[in-house]
């Protein structure tokens, strides 16, 4: 089962005194803060949950499997998530 942003908002409303607008605002602010820090190439550590970090891939050569023609795959930035030891222990 997937958990959507709406599910998070509904859960927050149900388990707290926040109304619909405040719960929606809280979830949006939380995710926007993570996005903004990652755009600045900063590490985002959430204690007991994990760490988000921006990594840079290297430029490499790819190949079309049908024609075997080679082409360049450019270097890009990706977000990597690493589980905290606490969460890893809970999952396993």
C-alpha positions as CSV (number, residue, x, y, z in Angstrom):
1,X,0.0,0.0,0.0
2,X,1.3,3.4,-0.9
3,X,1.1,6.4,1.5
4,X,0.2,9.6,-0.2
5,X,0.6,13.2,1.0
6,X,-3.2,13.3,1.5
7,X,-2.9,10.2,3.8
8,X,-0.3,12.0,5.9
9,X,-2.5,15.0,6.2
10,X,-5.5,12.9,7.2
11,X,-3.5,11.0,9.7
12,X,-2.1,14.3,11.2
13,X,-5.7,15.7,11.5
14,X,-7.0,12.5,13.1
15,X,-4.1,12.1,15.6
16,X,-3.8,15.8,16.6
17,X,-5.8,18.9,17.3
18,X,-4.9,20.4,13.9
19,X,-7.6,21.3,11.5
20,X,-7.6,20.5,7.8
21,X,-5.9,23.7,6.8
22,X,-3.2,23.6,9.5
23,X,-2.4,19.9,8.8
24,X,-2.1,20.6,5.1
25,X,0.1,23.6,5.8
26,X,2.3,21.6,8.1
27,X,2.9,18.8,5.7
28,X,3.6,21.2,2.8
29,X,6.1,23.2,4.9
30,X,7.9,20.1,6.0
31,X,8.4,18.8,2.5
32,X,9.3,22.3,1.2
33,X,12.0,22.6,3.8
34,X,13.5,19.3,2.8
35,X,13.4,20.3,-0.9
36,X,14.9,23.7,-0.2
37,X,17.9,22.3,1.8
38,X,18.6,19.7,-0.9
39,X,18.6,22.4,-3.5
40,X,21.4,24.1,-1.5
41,X,23.3,20.7,-1.5
42,X,22.8,20.3,2.2
43,X,22.4,17.1,4.1
44,X,18.9,16.6,5.7
45,X,19.1,14.4,8.7
46,X,15.9,13.4,10.5
47,X,16.8,11.6,13.8
48,X,15.4,8.1,14.0
49,X,14.3,8.2,10.3
50,X,17.2,8.7,8.0
51,X,19.3,11.1,5.9
52,X,18.7,12.7,2.5
53,X,21.7,13.8,0.5
54,X,22.4,15.0,-3.0
55,X,24.9,12.9,-5.0
56,X,26.5,13.6,-8.4
57,X,26.6,10.8,-10.9
58,X,29.5,10.7,-13.4
59,X,29.2,11.1,-17.1
60,X,29.2,7.7,-18.8
61,X,28.7,5.9,-22.1
62,X,25.4,4.2,-22.8
63,X,24.5,1.9,-25.6
64,X,21.3,1.4,-27.5
65,X,20.6,-2.3,-27.2
66,X,19.0,-2.6,-30.7
67,X,21.5,-0.7,-32.8
68,X,24.5,-0.9,-30.4
69,X,25.0,2.8,-31.0
70,X,26.9,4.5,-28.2
71,X,25.8,7.8,-26.7
72,X,26.8,9.9,-23.7
73,X,24.7,9.8,-20.6
74,X,25.4,13.2,-18.9
75,X,26.3,13.7,-15.3
76,X,23.2,14.5,-13.1
77,X,22.3,15.1,-9.5
78,X,20.2,12.5,-7.6
79,X,18.9,12.3,-4.1
80,X,20.0,9.4,-2.0
81,X,18.1,8.3,1.2
82,X,19.9,6.3,3.9
83,X,17.9,4.7,6.7
84,X,18.9,5.5,10.3
85,X,20.1,2.5,12.3
86,X,17.0,2.8,14.5
87,X,14.6,2.5,11.5
88,X,16.7,-0.2,9.9
89,X,16.4,-2.2,13.1
90,X,12.6,-1.7,13.1
91,X,12.2,-2.8,9.5
92,X,14.4,-5.9,9.8
